[in-house]
């Protein structure tokens, strides 16, 4: 996990611990590219398509979602240096308020249907 956030850790793992960690790193990278980021892209597409239905409080987090997905898109396409990604403080924690708002709105709507 640290290797995703540190070029030095990635370098260490790829050289010193190569046989032990190669499969782990390959699995994580494949999962990120083939499963996780595509799901974020789908989430962004869904929110974009249906934003007219969203609560104003939910839309306040739209920019953070767009930024999160776009930085990953660029990083995976190697169109932005790893060091720049680190400087951007690219972290899913920035989406936690979005998740909290979605949860709150979901619970509110459930209460309305009771």
C-alpha positions in Angstrom: 0.0 0.0 0.0 2.8 2.4 0.8 4.3 1.7 -2.6 1.3 3.4 -4.3 2.1 6.6 -2.4 5.9 6.7 -2.6 8.2 6.5 -5.5 11.0 5.4 -3.1 9.0 2.5 -1.8 8.1 1.4 -5.3 11.7 1.5 -6.3 12.7 -0.4 -3.2 10.1 -3.1 -3.7 10.9 -3.4 -7.4 14.6 -3.9 -6.8 15.3 -5.3 -3.4 12.2 -7.3 -2.8 11.4 -8.1 -6.4 10.7 -11.8 -6.2 8.6 -11.5 -3.0 6.4 -8.5 -4.0 6.2 -8.6 -7.8 3.0 -10.6 -7.9 1.4 -8.5 -5.2 2.2 -5.2 -7.0 1.1 -6.6 -10.3 -2.2 -7.8 -8.7 -2.8 -4.4 -7.1 -2.0 -2.5 -10.3 -4.2 -4.7 -12.4 -7.1 -4.5 -9.9 -6.7 -0.7 -9.8 -6.7 -0.4 -13.6 -9.3 -3.0 -14.4 -11.8 -2.8 -11.5 -11.4 0.1 -9.1 -10.9 3.1 -11.4 -13.5 1.9 -13.9 -16.0 1.8 -11.1 -15.1 5.4 -10.2 -15.6 6.3 -13.8 -19.0 4.7 -13.8 -19.9 6.6 -10.6 -18.8 9.9 -12.2 -20.8 9.1 -15.3 -23.9 8.2 -13.2 -23.7 11.4 -11.2 -23.1 13.5 -14.3 -26.0 12.0 -16.1 -28.4 12.3 -13.2 -27.1 15.5 -11.5 -30.5 17.1 -12.1 -31.9 14.7 -9.5 -29.2 15.2 -6.9 -29.5 17.2 -3.8 -27.6 20.5 -3.7 -25.5 19.2 -0.8 -24.5 16.2 -2.9 -23.5 18.4 -5.9 -21.1 20.3 -3.7 -18.9 17.3 -3.9 -19.0 16.9 -7.7 -15.8 18.7 -8.3 -13.9 16.5 -5.9 -15.2 13.4 -7.6 -14.3 14.8 -11.1 -10.8 15.7 -9.8 -10.2 12.3 -8.2 -11.2 10.4 -11.3 -9.3 12.7 -13.7 -6.1 12.5 -11.7 -6.3 8.7 -11.7 -7.1 8.7 -15.5 -4.0 10.8 -16.1 -1.8 8.8 -13.8 -2.8 5.5 -15.3 -2.1 6.9 -18.8 1.3 8.2 -17.6 0.4 11.7 -18.7 1.1 13.2 -15.3 4.3 12.4 -13.3 4.0 10.4 -10.1 5.7 13.2 -8.2 3.0 15.6 -9.4 0.3 13.2 -8.2 2.0 13.2 -4.8 2.2 17.0 -4.7 -1.5 17.2 -5.5 -2.2 15.3 -2.3 -4.4 12.9 -4.3 -6.3 10.9 -1.7 -9.6 9.2 -1.6 -10.2 10.8 1.8 -11.2 13.9 -0.1 -14.3 11.9 -1.2 -15.3 10.9 2.3 -17.7 13.9 2.7 -19.3 12.9 -0.6 -19.8 9.4 0.6 -21.2 10.7 3.9 -23.6 12.9 2.0 -24.8 10.1 -0.2 -25.4 7.9 2.9 -27.3 10.8 4.6 -29.5 11.3 1.5 -30.1 7.6 1.1 -31.3 7.3 4.7 -33.4 10.4 4.3 -35.1 9.0 1.3 -35.7 5.7 3.0 -37.5 7.5 5.8 -39.7 9.2 3.4 -40.8 5.9 1.9 -41.8 4.4 5.2 
